Amino acid sequence: MSDQRAESESFEPSADELVRRNSTFAARFRDADLQVMPLRHLAIVACMDSRMDVFEMLGLGHGEAHIIRNAGGVITDDIIRSLCLSQRKLGTREIILIHHTDCGLQRVSEDEFKAELEAELGVKPWWALESFTDPYVDVRQSIHRLHLTPFLPFKEHIRGFVYDVTDGRLHEVAGPDPS
């Protein structure tokens, strides 16, 4: 039996428990007056890693920032689409990128992953996995991609960080030389 199938058999769905927890949340809900535009005019792009509670690690409250997450926190077409809407229609002017140490994407070879999927499914994915080996280098690459896209009108306030999952600290990454 494959590891994936064994994991699937021991899987316990969480949705029912989470819906019950939502009832408790809704009973004390007090954010009905928040506006769709983030109060800090801030968009954050971060990895989807479950060890990163972006609101808690940055001391943010509800309604203060857009949080956009994907595997690796990499700048993809969909991230640019979300940032474009965030800036052009919802008033954000600042972008913070957050990768982290010990990222799962650092352990995956894009070519091997795509070959595995193709062997199993008969089709290779059309999307890029965007795996990387060094989160600091990839943050720099991500900042560069944001500076190159024509779809973002506000690029003056873009900063990147690597979150250390062992001590909770953010380490700033200098962006590429703009010249």
Secondary structure, 3 states (H helix, E strand, C coil): CCHHHHHHHCCCCCHHHHHHHHHHHHHCCCCCCCCCCCCCCEEEEEECCCCCCHHHHHCCCCCCEEEEEEHHHCCCHHHHHHHHHHHHHHCCCEEEEEEECCCHHHHCCHHHHHHHHHHHHCCCCCCCCCCCCCHHHHHHHHHHHHHHCCCCCCCCCEEEEEECCCCCCEEEECCCCCC
